[in-house]
Each structure stands twice: as structure tokens, then as C-alpha cells.
């Protein structure tokens, strides 16, 4: 696929995991979180490629010719449900439609796999983006990295 902005969407490559970890940390930090908060989240934001050895799980990477612009991962949780486990856009590419392109690609891939629902546990700052993509809040989940923090849980019907 070759969307606008010279961004190509494609699969995970063998050399990507370290770059995806770095990108997820930059993207999370772009919300203005403190150094202590980021330290608490560092392990959770480390990219693990092992789930993508299974064909029912998916990683889509957005690239321009010089760097990775963003990525999204889907982890199948039941027969017709998948979880949007990671969704990060490099701050340099935020606001240029990369997130929208990536989200549509993830939703299309989930539909192709026969999924009927995508579940998302969102950063509170990203909830508005997901709502603009057609997702709706179904509740909250306790954050594992920070005490007394609730994260919005959203669904997208496919």
C-alpha cells in the first residue's frame, strides 16, 4: 500500500523492534509526561516481536523513505475480537494523516481476518483520535504502570 505523504504501510521487519521501542517512547513523551512517568512506562513500551510469529496477530509499520513514521499491532483475543495493543505515530509525523492511514489499515486487516470488534485501551490523550475514527468508550481500565490512573477502554465495531 502506498498512501499519501510518501508513507508506505507494510509488515514488521527483522530490524524493526528496537526502532519501534524508541518510536513508542518518543510518541508517549510527546504528550508531555514527566520523566518519572516515562521511567514507569519504559518496560511496557518496549516492543516484543514474538506475538507476531503467530499469523492471527498483526503488526503494520508506516514508513517513509528515511524512517519509521508509526506502527500498530493487533493481538487476537478471541474468535472474533482483536486488541489494538500498540498504536504510535512518531511526533514528527503527527498531524499529517499518518495515524488515520494506519488506523484504517488496521481496521481493514481486522475485517479481512473475520474480526467483528477491535478493543482498545487508550492513553487518555489519544481518546479523541480514536473517537474520531468511530470508536466509542465502554469503560475504564486500571493502568499497570502508574497507581490510581484509569485508562479509557474503547471499542470499534467492524
N, C-alpha and C positions, 0 to 999 in steps of 0.2 A: 504494500500500500504506500502511496506517496501523497500525503495530504499537503495542504498549503504550508507556507513558511519554510519550505525546503526541509521538512521533517518527514522522516520515513519511520513507519511502525514495523517492528519485527520481533523475532524471538530473542530470548536470552542467549548471550554468547558466553563462551567459557571464560573470557577475560572480564566479564561484567561485574561479578559480585562485589569486589572492593569499590569500584566506581559507584555502584548503586548504594552502598552503605554511605559513602561520602555525600552523595546527592541527597539522600534522605535526611542526613544531619543538617545540611545547608538549608533544605526546604523547611524543616521544622524550626530551625533557628530564625528563619525569615519572619516568623510570627512574633518575634521579639521576646522569646522566652529567655529566662535568666540562665547563667552558666550552671547554677546548681540544678535547675530543672533539666537542662540538656545532659548533664552528667547522669542524672537519674534515668534518662531515656536512652542513653547511648547503647546499652546492650540490646534493648528492644528494637532499636532501629538498625541493628546490624543485619545485613541481608544474608539469608541462608538459601542456597540454591537447591538443597536436597529435595524439598517438596516437588520440584519441577521435573524430577526424574519420572514422576507418575503422569501419564498423559491426560488425566482428568483435571490436573492443576495447570495453570497457565501464567506465564509472565510475558507481558508485552512491553517492549522498550521503544521509546521515541528517541530518534537520533537525528541530528543534523550532520553535515559532513565532518565537523570538527569535535563534537562532543555529544554526550547523552543529555537529552533535554528533559526526560521524565521516564517514569515506569509505573506499571500497575500489575498487581498479582491477584489471581483468583484461586482460592482453595475450595475444592468441592467438600461440602459438609454433610450432604445427604443426597438422596436420589435426584431431586430437582432444585436443590438450593446450593448456592456457592457464596463464599465470603470474599468481599473485596478486602484482602489482607493488607496490601500496600497500595498507596496511590500518592506519588510525589512528582512534582514538577520543579525543576531547577529554578531558583528565583530569577535568573537571567531570562528565562522563557515565560515566566508568569505574566498573564495579561495579554498574550498573543495567540490564544486559541489552542495551545498545545494540550492543556488539560481537557478541554472539550473534545478534541480529536481522540485523545487517549481514552476518555470515558466512553465515547460512542463505540470505539473499537472493542473495549472490554465487554460492553453490553451486547454487541453483535456476536462476539465469541461465545458468551454465555448462552445466548439464544441458539446458536449453532450446536452447542453441546446438549441442547434439550433442557436447559435450566429454566425455571419459571420465576425465580426470585434471587436477587443479589442482596445480601446482608452487609451492612457497613457499620463499623464502629468508628466514628469520626472524631477528629480533632475539633473542638468547639469552633475554632476559627474557620474551618472548612465546611461546616454545615450548610452555609448559604450556597456554596458552589454545588453541593450535592442536591440541594433543594431545586436549584436552577436546572439540574439535569433530570428532574422528575422524581427524585427520591422523597420519601416522607418519613418523619420521625415516628418511631414506635416505642421509644423508651430511652432509658439511660443505662450505662454500664459503669461499674467502678473501674477507675484507672489502676493499672497494676504498678506503674512507676512512681506515682505520687499519691500519698494518702489524702482522703477526703476530696477527691476530684472525680466528678462524673463526666462521662463522655456520651454524647448523643449517639443513639443507635438508629440507623435509618434502613429502609428497605426500598428496593426498586422492583416493581413487578415487570416481568418481561412478557 
